[in-house]
Amino acid sequence: MTILAIINPQSLLGDEIKQELGRRKALWSEVRLLTTDPEQIGAVTDFAGEAALVQECDAETLRGVDLAILLHGDPEQAPTLATSSVLVVVDPTSDWPEGSLAVAGIDSDPTEQQSDRVFVSPSPAVILLAHLLQPLRQLGPSRAVAQVLLPVSIHDQVGLDELFGQTRSIVAMRNDKPTEVFGKQIAFNLLPVPSDRSTDLDQLKRILGPEPAVALQIVQTGVFHSLACNLFVTFEEDPGSEQVRECLAAQPWIEMVAEGDLPGPADAAAREEILVADVRPSPAHPGSYQLWAVMDNLTRGGASNVVEIVENLLAPTS
């Protein structure tokens, strides 16, 4: 009898996690929907095809919970929530100082200090780069340069609403374009994210180790869903294009698309797989390769990673 709790489930990512857990009923005997937001207490939602009530997250509703999934919470809450159950933290916008980083299907750096109570599902950008770089480590990469393009759904429904509002204003030729979330126009536009991405790079290093050295630029786009990544990797010795492709294709959840097919973010929406295309050598830099990848931030970059972490934590040990 396994009791799970989803804390703060009222979000796009929360909806995906509820759907994913609803399809895996063998993992749980009961799932409680809880919230730390007073305004969400008593909200009615759905889970596994039935109406469900969101309750206040307190000592009573946490009683008996074996594992809790915390979305968009305060880092200070983690020690309290983890005292009575294992905690999986899902918050791509916060730097959680404690906890074991976990990307399903990828072993973390064995030198990292592991916590046995708190596990952190990192940002979708880190999940995407980990899946792309981990299989290439066997080929001896020395450095990598990545540009990751973010969708507005990274900011949940408010990001989508602001994009819709700006688009309507532009089409109607009005000047009242909302900018509370992005600070500037994001509709039909690109915006550089502030250059300090130490959290993402630190998380990636904790997952993969020190090699390869990674430079990262994050760009906010006006796309609804799914990340896109342009990755440039340099190897100590040139492995050849075919070997690079074979290593990527062997990685769980990576799908190599047909040659000549260049998928965009819309092609990855609602899919579990990371789509990889355009693996080609750089004529100007022997031993270097460029590739293009797209991944849904709410499925493989969010809910699927979380539920597979839960599945691994609940798996019986031999």
N, C-alpha and C positions, 0 to 999 in steps of 0.2 A: 504494500500500500504506500504509494509515493504521492505526497502532497506538494504541489508547486504553487508559487505565487508570482503574478506579474504585477509589479509596482509601477504605477503611472502608465497604464496601457493606452490612454486616449491620445494616440498620435498615428501618423502614417506607418511608422515602424512598428508601433504597438499592434496595429491591425494585422500587419504581416506576420508578426510573431504569434498572435492568436490563431491565425489561419494555419500556420505551420504546425503548431502544437495540436490544433484540432484534428489534423490529419494523422497525428502520431499518438493515438490514444493508448498504445501499449506502454508509453513512458510514464503515465500518471494515473492515479485513481481519483484525484481532485485537483482542480486549478482554481485558485482564488484571485480575483481581480481587486487590487488594492490601490490606494492613492495617498500621497502626502500633500495633495492640493485640496484645501477645504472646499473649493468651488466644484470639484469633481465628485465629491462624496454623494452617493445616491444616484449617480448617472446610470442609465440603463444602456447596455451595449449587447453584443452577441458573442457567444463562444461555442464552438462545435455545433452550430446550428440551433442553439437555444438562447433565449434571453438571459442576460447575466447582469447582476448589480455590482457596481463598483463601491467597495467599502473603504472606510478609513483604515489606513495602515497604522496599526498600534500593536501592543503586546498581545492583545487578545486575538486579533485576526491573524497574527503571525504564529500563534501557538500551533505546534505540530507540523509546521512547514519544513520540508526537507531541503528545498532549494528555492531561492527567490531570484527573479530577474528584475533588476532595477533599471528603468529607463529615465533619462533626463533628471537625475536626482542630484542632491547636494553631496559632494565628496565626504563631508563630515558625517553623513548618515551611514556610510558604509560600515564602520566598526560596530555600530549599534545593530544594524540589520543582520550582520554576519555572526552575531553572538549565538543565535539559536539555529542558524541554517547556513548552508553554503550559498554564497551570493555571486551572481553573474551580473556584472555592471555593463550597461550598454549606453554610452553617451559619447558620440563622436565629437562633441564640442568641448569637453572638459578633460583636464589632465589629472588622472587619478594617480596619486603618489604611491598607493599600495595596491598589491594584487598581481597575479600572474597573467601576463598578456597571453591571449589564446586566439590563434587562427586555425580553424578546423582543417585537419589534413596536413598541418605544418608543425613540426616540433620546434619549440622555442629554444633559444640559446641555453645549453645545459649549465652555463656558468651563472645564469640569472638566479637571484634569490627567489625561490618559489613560495607562494603563500598557499596554504591548504584550505583557506576559507573564502577568499575573494579572488575572482577571475574577471578579467577585463577583456571585452570584445572591442578592439581598437576601431579607429575611424575607417570608413570605407576606403579612403585613399591608401591607408596602410595595408588593409586586407588585399586590395588589388595588387599593390607593389610586392607584397610578400609572396603571393601566388605566382607572379611573373619572375621574380628574382630567385626564389628558392631552387627551382629545378635547374637554373643556369649556374649555380654555385659549383657544381661538379666539373664545369668546364673552365674554372679559374678566372672569373671576372675580376678585374682590378678596380673599375669604377663604372658608375652609371649616372646618367643625367635623365631626369624624369620631369615631364610636364603633365600634370593631372588637371582635367577640366571637370568642375563640379556642376551638378544640376541644382536647380532651386529647391528641390524636395529635400536636400540636405538640411534646410531650415524648416522642415515640416510644412504643415498646411499654410502657415503664415507666409512662407516663401512663395508657394503657389499662388496664394491670393494676391500678393503684391505684384507678381508677374502678370496675372490676369488683369489687375487694375491698371497697370501701366500700359498694357497692350490696348485695352479698351480706350484709354485716354489718347494714345497716339493715333489709333485708327479714327477716332472722333475729332482729332486735331484740337484737343484740349490741353491745357498746361497743368492740370491738377493730377500729376503723376505721383502716387505714394512712394516714399523712399525710406520708410522706417526700418526695414530689414536690411536692405543693401546699401543704403546711403546715397545711391545714385541710380540713374536709369539702368535697369538690367535687361529690359525687353529689347530684343534685337541688338544686344550689346554683349561685351565681355569686360570683366573687371579683374585686375590683379588682386589677389588676396595678399594682405601684408606679408612681407618677406620672411618674418620670423616663424619658421615652421619647425622649431626645435622639438616640439612635442611629437609630431609625426616622425621625424627622423630618429629621435631617441627611441620611440616605440619600435620602429623598423629595425634598429640596431639590436634591441633587446630580443627581437624575434629571430633575426637571421645571423647575428654576430657582426663583427667589424667589417667583413668583406662581403660585397664590394662597398667602397666609399660611394655615397649617394648624394647628389645635388638635386634639390627638389624645388619646383615652381608650381604653385597652385593658382588656378585661374577659375573665377566664378563666371559661369555662362548663364544664358537665358533659356537653357534646355530644361524641360520638365523633370525627367528622370534619367538616371544612368550616368556613370562616370565614363570618361574617355581618357586614355593615357598614351602619350608619345614617349617611348623609352629608347634611349641610346646607351648601349652597353659595350664596353671595351674589355677584351680578354688579354691575358698575358701571352697566350699563343692562339693563333687563329684556328678555331674549331671547324670552320666551314658552315655554310648556311644550313645544310641538311642536318647536321648534328644539333644545331641550335633549335631547329624545328622539332626534331625528335624528342629532345629534352622537354620542351614546352608541352608537346602533345601527350607525354607520359604523366603530366601533372594532373591529379584529380581536379575536375571542374574547369579545365581549360579545353576549349574546342578550337582547333585550327580550321579557319574557314577556307573555302576553295580559293585557289590562286586567282588573283584578279578581283576578288570580292572584297570591298572595303566597307565593313559595317560601321554604322553610326550608333549613337546612344539609343535611338529608337529601336534598333535591331536587338538590343540586349534587354529592353524593358520586359519585366515579368519573367525573365529566364534565369535559371540557376547557373548556367555556364558563363564563363568569361570567354568572349570571342576575341581571338588573336589573329591578326592579318599583317601582311606587308612586311614579313621578315626579310630584310635585305642588307647586304654588306655595304659599308661606306667606302666609296672609291678613294676618298681623301684620307681615310684613317684605316689602314689595314688592321684587321683583327677587331674591328668595331662593327656592330650591327644595330639597326634601327627596326623597331616594331611598333605596331598600333594595336591597342586593345580597348574593349568596352565591357562594362559590367554594371548590372543593376545594383544601385546602392541600397535598395530596400530588401532585396532577396539575398543573393550571394554576399553582398557587402553589408548585410544587416541580419535579417531574421534567420536565414539558413545557417549562417555562422553561429548565431546564438543557440539555436536549437541543437545543432550538432555538438556544441560544447556541452550543453545540458545532457545530451545523449551519452557522451563520453564520460561525464562525471557520474552518471547514474549506472553506467555499465558495471556488472559484477566483476570484481577482481579475482583472479585465479590464485 
